[in-house]
Amino acid sequence: MNREQMLVQAGSVPLMQVGEGIHRRVLGHDADLMMVEVRFAKGAVGALHNHPNRQVTYVASGKFEVTIVHESTVLRAGDSFFVPPSAEHGVVALEGGTLVDVFSPARGDFLGPA
């Protein structure tokens, strides 16, 4: 891995629209670990889904209703949550805000075609 792959400056990675009112950028990764910034407009929905990756998410800003395995709670800036492998989860942005997701192993589907 070269130095450019280890250091990521915010302006060097464009945000990609991945849903209505949802934009994402991969901030760093290798095969075992990935960090992703996800920005949500107020009212945007990260639909319920699951994946085999472990996920821990930090609420950098905003207010979100977070559902994990049919249980929902409201989280705000500074809060975080953990999603076990294959657990159904999703979010609704009650305010515009940003989540920072960390996955293990990395989400290959976020990297596009090889």
N, C-alpha and C positions, 0 to 999 in steps of 0.2 A: 504494500500500500504506500503510495507516495504522499508527500506533505499536502498537496492540493486536495487529496481525498480525506485527509484528517482534519483540515480546517475549512469551515464553511462560513462564508460571509453572507449575511442575509440577502444582499443585493445580487449575489451571484447565482441564486437558485430561484427561478420564477415560481409564483403561485399558479397552480393549475386548478381550474374549476372542475369539481368532481360531483357536483350536485347543485340543486337550486339553492343559492345563497351559501355554498360551501366551497372553500378554496383550500388547497393543501400543498405543502412542499416538504420533501424529504430533506432533513437537515444533516443526516449522517447515517452511515450503515456499513456493516459487513454482513456476512452470512448469518451471524448469530445474534445481532442486535441492530435495531433501527430506531431513530428518533424522527418524529414527524410533527410539524406545526399544522394545525387545522383551524382555519378561521370561519366563523359562522355569523351570518346576518341574523338579526332577531327573527324568530319564527322558523328558522331552518331546522330540518329534521335529519339527523343521522339515523336512518331506518334501522330497526332491529335486525341484527345479523349475528353470525358467529364465524369463528375461524380457529384453526388449531394453535395459533400463537398465543403466548401469554401477553397480556397488555397491562400497562400501568399508565394512567393518564393524570396529568396535572392541569388544573384549571388556572390558566395564566390570567384570564380576564373574563368578565361576563358572569352570567347566571344560567345554569343548565339543569333541566330535569334529566336525571340519569336513571336508566332502567337496566338492571342486571338480573337475569333469571326471574322475570315477572315482578320484581320489587323496585319501586321508584323512590327517588329522593331528590331534593334540590341541593345542588352544590354551587358554590361561589368561588371567586378568585381566591387562590391559596389552598383550596381543597383538592383532594385527589381520590382516585378509585382504582381498584385492581380488578381485572377480568381474567378468570381462569381459562385455560384452553377449552375451546368449544362451547363456552357459556354464551347464551343469547344476550345481547346488549344493544343499547342505542341511546341517543340523546335528543333532546329538543332544546334549542337555544331560546330561553325566556328573555334574554337580552343578547345583543351582539356580543361576541367574545371569541377567545382563542383557547384551544386545548393543545397541550403538548403530549402526544402519544409516544410511548416507548414499547416496542415489540421484541419478543424473543421467541423463536428466531425471527429474522427480518421478514417482512411481507414482500415476497417476490412479486406479487400482483401489483404493488405500488411502483415497481421499477420499469414496467412496460416490457416490450419484447426485447429479448437479449440480442 
